[in-house]
Amino acid sequence: MTGARHARAVGLMVLVTLLWSSAGVVSRHLEAAQGFEVTFWRSAFNAIALIGALSALRGPALWAGLWRAPAVLWLSGLCWAVMFTAFMLAMTLTAVANVLVTMSIGPLLTALLARVALGHRLPRRTWTAIAVAGLGITWIFAREVQAADARSLLGMLVALAVPAAAAVNFTVMQHTLHRHVDPDESLGGETPATPDMLPAVLVGALLSSGATLPLAWPLQASSHDLLLLAGLGVFQLALPCLLVVGLTRVLPAPEISLLGLLEVLFGVLWAWLGAGEAPGSSALVGGTLVLGALVANELAALHGRRRAAA
């Protein structure tokens, strides 16, 4: 990879995190939409944007492919639906910092699930990172329990569904990829075609909007709210999802994970500057432990890959 190409990819990944991080501050400026309605409109606008983008990329084959899609694509779509729904619902229940720090343990949950489900061996540094990050999350939850803030605690429990669903989703996709690159598992030694998993994001958006519409009724969003939620659906969700899929072909997974942590920093900063929501002491202490563990683990992984390549 040339230096210029790598620099462009890193710049695009930073842009992705900037777009992802806008959800918290935007949600704080909604006028009437609350709870499940916020999730419904964001997922609905995301689905509309993805239908347009994927129809342009895939043409009529998009819908024909969905009818013939394997079960793994629908399982992945269900995971996306859980992530889309839990994320915005958690944002309406607790502080932006609590949601983002809780979500940031996703890479470590994925590594742990891959160890259990796929038998991947984890280096000692990853086990250490899991322990330290777990301590950080436990600290935040303990402080919320101590403060007797039931609503905030519920928000963090809902937010936990996001990294849990992401871990299942990534593990399923890794298992699918492994099956489709192993010629010994296919007839005649031929490698079957890998399923196109990009439409799973669309399936997730459709499932999320469909499941939350009855819970959101009657809809109360103002035209101001609809404009903000349309922006979230298109620019905070659909566009960065499409970008990051392309970036996985250029940047190694540890580097994407490391750059993805900028979402936490940007999101907390935007909520602080744009909505006056300063992070609490528990989020600062716990977040420092979680992010420190993640950064150390991803930097070590990236360094190891570069040494191996050299």
N, C-alpha and C positions, 0 to 999 in steps of 0.2 A: 504494500500500500504506500502510495506517495504521501509525502508530508502535507501537500496541499489538499489532497482528497481526505486525509484523516482530519485535518483542521476544519474542513467544511462539515464533515460528519459530526465532529464535536460541537461546532457552532449550532448545527441543527438540533442536536440533543439538548443543548442548553435552551434553545427556543422551545422545544417540547416541554421541558420542565417549567418554563415561564408560563406557557399556556395552561398546563395542568394546575399550576399553583394559584390560578385566578379564581377558583371556585369559592373559596372561603370569603374573600373580600366582596365578591359580587353577591353572594347569598345574604350578606349583611345589609344590603341596600334594597332588598325586596320590600314591597309595600304591603301586599295582602296574601300572597302565596305562602303557605306553610306546610310543614310535614310532607306527607306523601304527594301533595300536589307539586311541590318543587321537584321531586324525583320524576313524576310523570312527565312534566313539560320538558325537562332536560333530556330524558331518555327519548321522548317523542321527536324532539328536534334533532337529536343525535341520529335517530333512525332515518329521518327524512334526508339528512345530509349524507348518510352512508348509502342510502338507496341511490341517490344521484351519483355519488362518486364510484360506487362499485358497478353500477349499471354502465357508466362510461368506461370503466376498466375491463369488465367481463362481458358486457353486452347481454343478449338473451340467455347466454349460458349460465348467468348468475342464478336465475330462478330455476332453470332446469337442473342445475347442480344441487340446489338446495333440496329438491324433491328426492334426489338420489344420494344425498349426503349420508355418510356413515354415522353411526351412533356417537362416535367420538366428537364430531362437530357439534352435535346438539348438546352433548355434555359440556363442551367448552362454552357454548352459547349460554347455558344455564349458569355457569360460573361467572361469565361476564355480566349476566343479569343481576346476580347477587352483588357483585362489585358496584355496578351502577346504582343499585337501589340503596344498599347499605351506606355508601359514601355520602350521598346527599342527605339521607335521613339523619346520619350521625352529625352532619354539619348543623342541622336544625336543633340538636339536643345539647351539644357541648361546644367548648371552645375549639377554634380552628387548630391551635397548637396541639391539643389533646388528640384530635382526629389524625393529624398528619404524623405525629410521633408514633401513635399506635399502628398506623398503616406501614410505617417504615420498616417494621420487622418482617415484612413480606419475604425478602431474599433469604433470611435465616429460616423462616418457616418452610420455605420451598426446599432448602437444603436438607432440613430435618425430614420432611416428608419423602424426598427422593431417597434418603438413606433407608427409611422404613419400607417404602413401596417398591423401589427399584434396586435397592442394594448398593447404592452409590456410597463409596467410602469417603468420609469427611476427615479432612486434616485437623490436627489438634487446634489450629488457630480458629477454625470455624466453630468447633465445640466451645472454645473459650468465648468467642463472640456471641454465641447463643446464650451462654450463661450470663454474660454481662448485660446483654440486651434484655433478657428476661428479668434481671434485677431492676433495670430501669423502668420497664413497664409495670412491674410489681409495685415499685415506689409510687408511680403516678396513681395507680388504682388505690393503693393504701391511703394516700392523701385525700382522694375523693371520698373514700369511705369514712375517713376521719372527719371530713368536713360535712358529712351527712347530706351531700348533694346528690340525691337519687337521680335527678334528670341528667346530670353530667355523667354519672356512673353508667347509666343506661346508654348514653351516647357513645361512650368508650367501648361498651360491650358490643354495640351495633357496629362500631368501626372495626372491631376485631374480625368481623365477618369478611372484610375486604381482603386483608392479607391471607386469611384462611382459604377463601375462594381462589385467590390468585395462585396460592401454592398448589391447590388441586389442579387448576387449569394448566399451569406450567408443567407439572408432573405428568399429566395426561398427554400433553403434546410431546414431551420428551419420550414417553413410552411409545407413542405412535410413530415418531420419527425413527426410533431405534428399530421398530418392527419393519419399517419400510426401507431401511437401508441394509438389512441383514439378508443377503441372498439365500442363506441356508434355510430361512423360514418360508420361502416362496417356492412354488412348484417349478421344477426345471432349473432352479438356481437363478431365476430372473427376479429382479427387484421390482415390486409393484409400485405404482405411482403414489407419491405422498399426497394425502388429502390436502386440498386448499382450505386452510383454517381461517383465512381472512373473513369470509362471510359469517363466521361464528360471532364476530363483534356485532354485526347487524342483527343476528338472531338474539343476542343478549339485549340489545336496545329494544327490540320488538317485545320480548318477554317482559322486560322491566316496565315499559310503558303500559303494556296490557294488564299486568298484575296490579299496578298501582292506581290505574284509572278508577276502579270501583271504590278504592280506599280514599281517593282524592276528591270524590264527588260530594257535594256540588263544587264545581271549580269557581275560584274566587280571584284568580290572578288578574291584575290590572294590565292595561296595555304597556305600562312601564315595566311590570314584572315579566311579561311575555317577551319583550325586547331583550331584557337581561338574560332570561332563561334560553332564548334562542341563541344568543351569543355563546352561552355555556355549552349548549348541545353541539354547536358547529365548531367553535374555535377552541373550547376547553377540552372537548372530548373527541369528536370525529376526526378533526385534522391531526392532532398529535398522535392518535392511535394509528392512523395511516402512515404518518412519518416514521414512527418508531418501528413499525414492521419492516420498512425499507432499511432502516439503520441497523437492524440486526444482521444484515448481510455485509455490513462494513465494519462495525465496531464489535469487539469481543464482549461476551456477556458480562464479565466483571467490570469493564469500563462503562457499559450502559448502566449497570446497577449503581456504580459509584456516582456517575453524573446524575442519575435519577434522584439521588438524595438531595439535590438542589431544590427539588419541589418542596421539601419540608422547610428549608431556610427561606425560600422565596414566599411560600404561602404564609408563614408566620409574619414575615416582614410586611407583606401587603395588607394583612388583616390589622396589623399594628398601625401602619401609616394611613391606610385607607378607611379603616372602620374604628380606630381607637381601641382595638382589642389587644391589649398587652398580654403576653404569655405569663401564666402564673408561675410561682416558684417551683411547684411540683413538676410542671412541664419542662422547665429549664433544667432542673437537676436530672430528671428521668430522661429527657431528650438528649442531654449531653452524654449520658451513659450509652443510650441506644445508638446515637449517631457515631460516637467514638468507636464503639465496637464494630459497626458496619464499615466505617471508613478504613479502620485498620485491617479488617478482613479482606475488603475488596482491593485495597492497595497491595496487600501481600499476594493475593491471587493474580493481580495484573503483573506484578513484578516477576512472579513465578512463570507466567506465560511468556513474558519477554525473554527471560533467561533461557527457557526451553527452546524458544524460536532461535535465539542466538546460537 
